[in-house]
Amino acid sequence: MTAAAVIGLRAEVCAPAPSRGARVETSKEPGGSRFLVTAAGRLAATGAVTLWSR
């Protein structure tokens, strides 16, 4: 899907995340996915993306 399919985006940034060395985990859910970002073993960000489907 392209960026035009994104109808919702939520992100909560808890701490700085480096451009290298951060770990991003995703989990699929109906209509989109959730993500979790950790850096140096600590939570850096969480969020969700909602996608439009035909």
PyMOL Python script that loads the backbone (N, CA, C, O; Angstrom):
from pymol import cmd

cmd.read_pdbstr("""\
ATOM      1  N   MET A   1       0.839  -1.188   0.000  1.00  0.00           N
ATOM      2  CA  MET A   1       0.000   0.000   0.000  1.00  0.00           C
ATOM      3  C   MET A   1       0.882   1.248   0.000  1.00  0.00           C
ATOM      4  O   MET A   1       2.009   1.236   0.496  1.00  0.00           O
ATOM      5  N   THR A   2       0.348   2.307  -0.560  1.00  0.00           N
ATOM      6  CA  THR A   2       1.099   3.557  -0.604  1.00  0.00           C
ATOM      7  C   THR A   2       0.752   4.433   0.594  1.00  0.00           C
ATOM      8  O   THR A   2      -0.148   4.112   1.370  1.00  0.00           O
ATOM      9  N   ALA A   3       1.464   5.525   0.736  1.00  0.00           N
ATOM     10  CA  ALA A   3       1.222   6.453   1.841  1.00  0.00           C
ATOM     11  C   ALA A   3      -0.213   6.988   1.809  1.00  0.00           C
ATOM     12  O   ALA A   3      -0.756   7.349   2.853  1.00  0.00           O
ATOM     13  N   ALA A   4      -0.826   7.045   0.641  1.00  0.00           N
ATOM     14  CA  ALA A   4      -2.201   7.536   0.531  1.00  0.00           C
ATOM     15  C   ALA A   4      -3.187   6.619   1.255  1.00  0.00           C
ATOM     16  O   ALA A   4      -4.304   7.043   1.551  1.00  0.00           O
ATOM     17  N   ALA A   5      -2.807   5.387   1.544  1.00  0.00           N
ATOM     18  CA  ALA A   5      -3.683   4.442   2.230  1.00  0.00           C
ATOM     19  C   ALA A   5      -3.704   4.664   3.737  1.00  0.00           C
ATOM     20  O   ALA A   5      -4.540   4.080   4.426  1.00  0.00           O
ATOM     21  N   VAL A   6      -2.810   5.491   4.266  1.00  0.00           N
ATOM     22  CA  VAL A   6      -2.756   5.735   5.708  1.00  0.00           C
ATOM     23  C   VAL A   6      -3.868   6.707   6.076  1.00  0.00           C
ATOM     24  O   VAL A   6      -3.902   7.837   5.589  1.00  0.00           O
ATOM     25  N   ILE A   7      -4.789   6.254   6.949  1.00  0.00           N
ATOM     26  CA  ILE A   7      -5.889   7.122   7.382  1.00  0.00           C
ATOM     27  C   ILE A   7      -5.770   7.480   8.857  1.00  0.00           C
ATOM     28  O   ILE A   7      -6.522   8.318   9.354  1.00  0.00           O
ATOM     29  N   GLY A   8      -4.842   6.859   9.550  1.00  0.00           N
ATOM     30  CA  GLY A   8      -4.640   7.180  10.956  1.00  0.00           C
ATOM     31  C   GLY A   8      -3.224   6.861  11.367  1.00  0.00           C
ATOM     32  O   GLY A   8      -2.669   5.839  10.963  1.00  0.00           O
ATOM     33  N   LEU A   9      -2.640   7.720  12.161  1.00  0.00           N
ATOM     34  CA  LEU A   9      -1.282   7.512  12.645  1.00  0.00           C
ATOM     35  C   LEU A   9      -1.203   8.070  14.056  1.00  0.00           C
ATOM     36  O   LEU A   9      -1.547   9.227  14.298  1.00  0.00           O
ATOM     37  N   ARG A  10      -0.746   7.238  14.983  1.00  0.00           N
ATOM     38  CA  ARG A  10      -0.573   7.679  16.357  1.00  0.00           C
ATOM     39  C   ARG A  10       0.825   7.295  16.789  1.00  0.00           C
ATOM     40  O   ARG A  10       1.244   6.155  16.586  1.00  0.00           O
ATOM     41  N   ALA A  11       1.543   8.209  17.370  1.00  0.00           N
ATOM     42  CA  ALA A  11       2.885   7.924  17.876  1.00  0.00           C
ATOM     43  C   ALA A  11       3.088   8.641  19.196  1.00  0.00           C
ATOM     44  O   ALA A  11       2.741   9.813  19.340  1.00  0.00           O
ATOM     45  N   GLU A  12       3.644   7.936  20.143  1.00  0.00           N
ATOM     46  CA  GLU A  12       3.997   8.522  21.432  1.00  0.00           C
ATOM     47  C   GLU A  12       5.494   8.327  21.613  1.00  0.00           C
ATOM     48  O   GLU A  12       5.968   7.206  21.798  1.00  0.00           O
ATOM     49  N   VAL A  13       6.225   9.416  21.559  1.00  0.00           N
ATOM     50  CA  VAL A  13       7.679   9.367  21.691  1.00  0.00           C
ATOM     51  C   VAL A  13       8.026   9.596  23.157  1.00  0.00           C
ATOM     52  O   VAL A  13       7.688  10.630  23.734  1.00  0.00           O
ATOM     53  N   CYS A  14       8.707   8.612  23.751  1.00  0.00           N
ATOM     54  CA  CYS A  14       9.033   8.665  25.186  1.00  0.00           C
ATOM     55  C   CYS A  14      10.471   9.096  25.440  1.00  0.00           C
ATOM     56  O   CYS A  14      10.786   9.623  26.508  1.00  0.00           O
ATOM     57  N   ALA A  15      11.340   8.874  24.463  1.00  0.00           N
ATOM     58  CA  ALA A  15      12.768   9.161  24.629  1.00  0.00           C
ATOM     59  C   ALA A  15      13.395   9.277  23.244  1.00  0.00           C
ATOM     60  O   ALA A  15      12.827   8.782  22.270  1.00  0.00           O
ATOM     61  N   PRO A  16      14.548   9.919  23.141  1.00  0.00           N
ATOM     62  CA  PRO A  16      15.230   9.997  21.842  1.00  0.00           C
ATOM     63  C   PRO A  16      15.571   8.599  21.326  1.00  0.00           C
ATOM     64  O   PRO A  16      15.982   7.726  22.089  1.00  0.00           O
ATOM     65  N   ALA A  17      15.394   8.406  20.028  1.00  0.00           N
ATOM     66  CA  ALA A  17      15.766   7.142  19.395  1.00  0.00           C
ATOM     67  C   ALA A  17      16.839   7.435  18.355  1.00  0.00           C
ATOM     68  O   ALA A  17      16.625   8.280  17.485  1.00  0.00           O
ATOM     69  N   PRO A  18      17.968   6.775  18.418  1.00  0.00           N
ATOM     70  CA  PRO A  18      19.033   7.017  17.443  1.00  0.00           C
ATOM     71  C   PRO A  18      18.635   6.517  16.062  1.00  0.00           C
ATOM     72  O   PRO A  18      17.805   5.616  15.936  1.00  0.00           O
ATOM     73  N   SER A  19      19.226   7.101  15.031  1.00  0.00           N
ATOM     74  CA  SER A  19      18.927   6.646  13.668  1.00  0.00           C
ATOM     75  C   SER A  19      19.528   5.270  13.396  1.00  0.00           C
ATOM     76  O   SER A  19      19.115   4.588  12.458  1.00  0.00           O
ATOM     77  N   ARG A  20      20.494   4.862  14.205  1.00  0.00           N
ATOM     78  CA  ARG A  20      21.081   3.522  14.095  1.00  0.00           C
ATOM     79  C   ARG A  20      21.029   2.860  15.468  1.00  0.00           C
ATOM     80  O   ARG A  20      21.203   3.515  16.495  1.00  0.00           O
ATOM     81  N   GLY A  21      20.789   1.562  15.469  1.00  0.00           N
ATOM     82  CA  GLY A  21      20.821   0.820  16.717  1.00  0.00           C
ATOM     83  C   GLY A  21      19.498   0.709  17.447  1.00  0.00           C
ATOM     84  O   GLY A  21      19.406   0.005  18.452  1.00  0.00           O
ATOM     85  N   ALA A  22      18.471   1.389  16.962  1.00  0.00           N
ATOM     86  CA  ALA A  22      17.153   1.255  17.579  1.00  0.00           C
ATOM     87  C   ALA A  22      16.496  -0.018  17.048  1.00  0.00           C
ATOM     88  O   ALA A  22      16.737  -0.428  15.912  1.00  0.00           O
ATOM     89  N   ARG A  23      15.676  -0.627  17.872  1.00  0.00           N
ATOM     90  CA  ARG A  23      14.965  -1.847  17.474  1.00  0.00           C
ATOM     91  C   ARG A  23      13.493  -1.497  17.303  1.00  0.00           C
ATOM     92  O   ARG A  23      12.888  -0.888  18.185  1.00  0.00           O
ATOM     93  N   VAL A  24      12.916  -1.886  16.160  1.00  0.00           N
ATOM     94  CA  VAL A  24      11.512  -1.628  15.882  1.00  0.00           C
ATOM     95  C   VAL A  24      10.795  -2.968  15.763  1.00  0.00           C
ATOM     96  O   VAL A  24      11.157  -3.808  14.939  1.00  0.00           O
ATOM     97  N   GLU A  25       9.778  -3.155  16.596  1.00  0.00           N
ATOM     98  CA  GLU A  25       8.965  -4.367  16.543  1.00  0.00           C
ATOM     99  C   GLU A  25       7.569  -3.964  16.066  1.00  0.00           C
ATOM    100  O   GLU A  25       7.038  -2.940  16.497  1.00  0.00           O
ATOM    101  N   THR A  26       6.983  -4.756  15.187  1.00  0.00           N
ATOM    102  CA  THR A  26       5.642  -4.484  14.689  1.00  0.00           C
ATOM    103  C   THR A  26       4.742  -5.681  14.936  1.00  0.00           C
ATOM    104  O   THR A  26       5.203  -6.821  14.998  1.00  0.00           O
ATOM    105  N   SER A  27       3.467  -5.409  15.075  1.00  0.00           N
ATOM    106  CA  SER A  27       2.479  -6.474  15.176  1.00  0.00           C
ATOM    107  C   SER A  27       1.264  -6.067  14.354  1.00  0.00           C
ATOM    108  O   SER A  27       0.766  -4.947  14.459  1.00  0.00           O
ATOM    109  N   LYS A  28       0.804  -6.998  13.539  1.00  0.00           N
ATOM    110  CA  LYS A  28      -0.331  -6.745  12.670  1.00  0.00           C
ATOM    111  C   LYS A  28      -1.622  -6.853  13.461  1.00  0.00           C
ATOM    112  O   LYS A  28      -1.752  -7.695  14.350  1.00  0.00           O
ATOM    113  N   GLU A  29      -2.572  -5.996  13.131  1.00  0.00           N
ATOM    114  CA  GLU A  29      -3.902  -6.071  13.721  1.00  0.00           C
ATOM    115  C   GLU A  29      -4.899  -5.658  12.650  1.00  0.00           C
ATOM    116  O   GLU A  29      -4.503  -5.077  11.640  1.00  0.00           O
ATOM    117  N   PRO A  30      -6.167  -5.941  12.842  1.00  0.00           N
ATOM    118  CA  PRO A  30      -7.149  -5.592  11.809  1.00  0.00           C
ATOM    119  C   PRO A  30      -7.088  -4.112  11.440  1.00  0.00           C
ATOM    120  O   PRO A  30      -7.192  -3.248  12.311  1.00  0.00           O
ATOM    121  N   GLY A  31      -6.922  -3.823  10.173  1.00  0.00           N
ATOM    122  CA  GLY A  31      -6.913  -2.451   9.691  1.00  0.00           C
ATOM    123  C   GLY A  31      -5.584  -1.728   9.802  1.00  0.00           C
ATOM    124  O   GLY A  31      -5.517  -0.541   9.480  1.00  0.00           O
ATOM    125  N   GLY A  32      -4.529  -2.388  10.242  1.00  0.00           N
ATOM    126  CA  GLY A  32      -3.243  -1.698  10.337  1.00  0.00           C
ATOM    127  C   GLY A  32      -2.239  -2.470  11.157  1.00  0.00           C
ATOM    128  O   GLY A  32      -2.227  -3.700  11.144  1.00  0.00           O
ATOM    129  N   SER A  33      -1.395  -1.745  11.875  1.00  0.00           N
ATOM    130  CA  SER A  33      -0.395  -2.403  12.713  1.00  0.00           C
ATOM    131  C   SER A  33       0.026  -1.475  13.846  1.00  0.00           C
ATOM    132  O   SER A  33      -0.206  -0.267  13.800  1.00  0.00           O
ATOM    133  N   ARG A  34       0.646  -2.060  14.857  1.00  0.00           N
ATOM    134  CA  ARG A  34       1.203  -1.323  15.995  1.00  0.00           C
ATOM    135  C   ARG A  34       2.719  -1.439  15.932  1.00  0.00           C
ATOM    136  O   ARG A  34       3.254  -2.376  15.341  1.00  0.00           O
ATOM    137  N   PHE A  35       3.406  -0.483  16.545  1.00  0.00           N
ATOM    138  CA  PHE A  35       4.857  -0.567  16.584  1.00  0.00           C
ATOM    139  C   PHE A  35       5.389  -0.168  17.950  1.00  0.00           C
ATOM    140  O   PHE A  35       4.753   0.575  18.697  1.00  0.00           O
ATOM    141  N   LEU A  36       6.566  -0.680  18.251  1.00  0.00           N
ATOM    142  CA  LEU A  36       7.266  -0.425  19.508  1.00  0.00           C
ATOM    143  C   LEU A  36       8.727  -0.205  19.153  1.00  0.00           C
ATOM    144  O   LEU A  36       9.327  -1.026  18.460  1.00  0.00           O
ATOM    145  N   VAL A  37       9.299   0.887  19.617  1.00  0.00           N
ATOM    146  CA  VAL A  37      10.698   1.210  19.340  1.00  0.00           C
ATOM    147  C   VAL A  37      11.466   1.200  20.662  1.00  0.00           C
ATOM    148  O   VAL A  37      11.065   1.851  21.626  1.00  0.00           O
ATOM    149  N   THR A  38      12.570   0.457  20.695  1.00  0.00           N
ATOM    150  CA  THR A  38      13.440   0.466  21.872  1.00  0.00           C
ATOM    151  C   THR A  38      14.842   0.885  21.441  1.00  0.00           C
ATOM    152  O   THR A  38      15.273   0.608  20.321  1.00  0.00           O
ATOM    153  N   ALA A  39      15.536   1.549  22.339  1.00  0.00           N
ATOM    154  CA  ALA A  39      16.912   1.973  22.106  1.00  0.00           C
ATOM    155  C   ALA A  39      17.689   1.696  23.387  1.00  0.00           C
ATOM    156  O   ALA A  39      17.294   2.135  24.468  1.00  0.00           O
ATOM    157  N   ALA A  40      18.782   0.976  23.262  1.00  0.00           N
ATOM    158  CA  ALA A  40      19.602   0.594  24.415  1.00  0.00           C
ATOM    159  C   ALA A  40      18.762  -0.125  25.477  1.00  0.00           C
ATOM    160  O   ALA A  40      18.983   0.045  26.676  1.00  0.00           O
ATOM    161  N   GLY A  41      17.796  -0.929  25.019  1.00  0.00           N
ATOM    162  CA  GLY A  41      16.970  -1.702  25.930  1.00  0.00           C
ATOM    163  C   GLY A  41      15.864  -0.927  26.629  1.00  0.00           C
ATOM    164  O   GLY A  41      15.181  -1.471  27.497  1.00  0.00           O
ATOM    165  N   ARG A  42      15.681   0.329  26.264  1.00  0.00           N
ATOM    166  CA  ARG A  42      14.650   1.159  26.891  1.00  0.00           C
ATOM    167  C   ARG A  42      13.609   1.582  25.863  1.00  0.00           C
ATOM    168  O   ARG A  42      13.922   1.774  24.688  1.00  0.00           O
ATOM    169  N   LEU A  43      12.375   1.723  26.318  1.00  0.00           N
ATOM    170  CA  LEU A  43      11.288   2.142  25.454  1.00  0.00           C
ATOM    171  C   LEU A  43      11.555   3.546  24.918  1.00  0.00           C
ATOM    172  O   LEU A  43      11.852   4.464  25.683  1.00  0.00           O
ATOM    173  N   ALA A  44      11.450   3.706  23.603  1.00  0.00           N
ATOM    174  CA  ALA A  44      11.651   5.015  22.989  1.00  0.00           C
ATOM    175  C   ALA A  44      10.353   5.558  22.382  1.00  0.00           C
ATOM    176  O   ALA A  44      10.103   6.762  22.435  1.00  0.00           O
ATOM    177  N   ALA A  45       9.528   4.676  21.807  1.00  0.00           N
ATOM    178  CA  ALA A  45       8.287   5.138  21.184  1.00  0.00           C
ATOM    179  C   ALA A  45       7.330   3.969  20.983  1.00  0.00           C
ATOM    180  O   ALA A  45       7.742   2.815  20.870  1.00  0.00           O
ATOM    181  N   THR A  46       6.043   4.298  20.942  1.00  0.00           N
ATOM    182  CA  THR A  46       5.001   3.336  20.603  1.00  0.00           C
ATOM    183  C   THR A  46       4.037   4.023  19.662  1.00  0.00           C
ATOM    184  O   THR A  46       4.021   5.250  19.572  1.00  0.00           O
ATOM    185  N   GLY A  47       3.243   3.252  18.968  1.00  0.00           N
ATOM    186  CA  GLY A  47       2.251   3.866  18.104  1.00  0.00           C
ATOM    187  C   GLY A  47       1.499   2.847  17.274  1.00  0.00           C
ATOM    188  O   GLY A  47       1.681   1.637  17.411  1.00  0.00           O
ATOM    189  N   ALA A  48       0.638   3.381  16.399  1.00  0.00           N
ATOM    190  CA  ALA A  48      -0.174   2.548  15.534  1.00  0.00           C
ATOM    191  C   ALA A  48      -0.407   3.255  14.213  1.00  0.00           C
ATOM    192  O   ALA A  48      -0.430   4.484  14.140  1.00  0.00           O
ATOM    193  N   VAL A  49      -0.576   2.461  13.181  1.00  0.00           N
ATOM    194  CA  VAL A  49      -0.909   2.970  11.847  1.00  0.00           C
ATOM    195  C   VAL A  49      -2.188   2.281  11.415  1.00  0.00           C
ATOM    196  O   VAL A  49      -2.291   1.057  11.486  1.00  0.00           O
ATOM    197  N   THR A  50      -3.160   3.057  10.971  1.00  0.00           N
ATOM    198  CA  THR A  50      -4.417   2.517  10.458  1.00  0.00           C
ATOM    199  C   THR A  50      -4.443   2.726   8.948  1.00  0.00           C
ATOM    200  O   THR A  50      -4.152   3.815   8.454  1.00  0.00           O
ATOM    201  N   LEU A  51      -4.798   1.660   8.220  1.00  0.00           N
ATOM    202  CA  LEU A  51      -4.802   1.713   6.756  1.00  0.00           C
ATOM    203  C   LEU A  51      -6.208   1.605   6.207  1.00  0.00           C
ATOM    204  O   LEU A  51      -7.053   0.891   6.747  1.00  0.00           O
ATOM    205  N   TRP A  52      -6.441   2.317   5.140  1.00  0.00           N
ATOM    206  CA  TRP A  52      -7.708   2.248   4.427  1.00  0.00           C
ATOM    207  C   TRP A  52      -7.651   1.055   3.502  1.00  0.00           C
ATOM    208  O   TRP A  52      -6.676   0.880   2.772  1.00  0.00           O
ATOM    209  N   SER A  53      -8.680   0.237   3.523  1.00  0.00           N
ATOM    210  CA  SER A  53      -8.739  -0.888   2.588  1.00  0.00           C
ATOM    211  C   SER A  53     -10.044  -0.826   1.820  1.00  0.00           C
ATOM    212  O   SER A  53     -11.069  -0.382   2.336  1.00  0.00           O
ATOM    213  N   ARG A  54      -9.990  -1.269   0.607  1.00  0.00           N
ATOM    214  CA  ARG A  54     -11.180  -1.200  -0.262  1.00  0.00           C
ATOM    215  C   ARG A  54     -12.187  -2.243   0.066  1.00  0.00           C
ATOM    216  O   ARG A  54     -13.236  -2.312  -0.576  1.00  0.00           O
TER     217      ARG A  54
END
""", "prot")
cmd.dss("prot")
cmd.show_as("cartoon", "prot")
cmd.util.cbc("prot")
cmd.orient("prot")
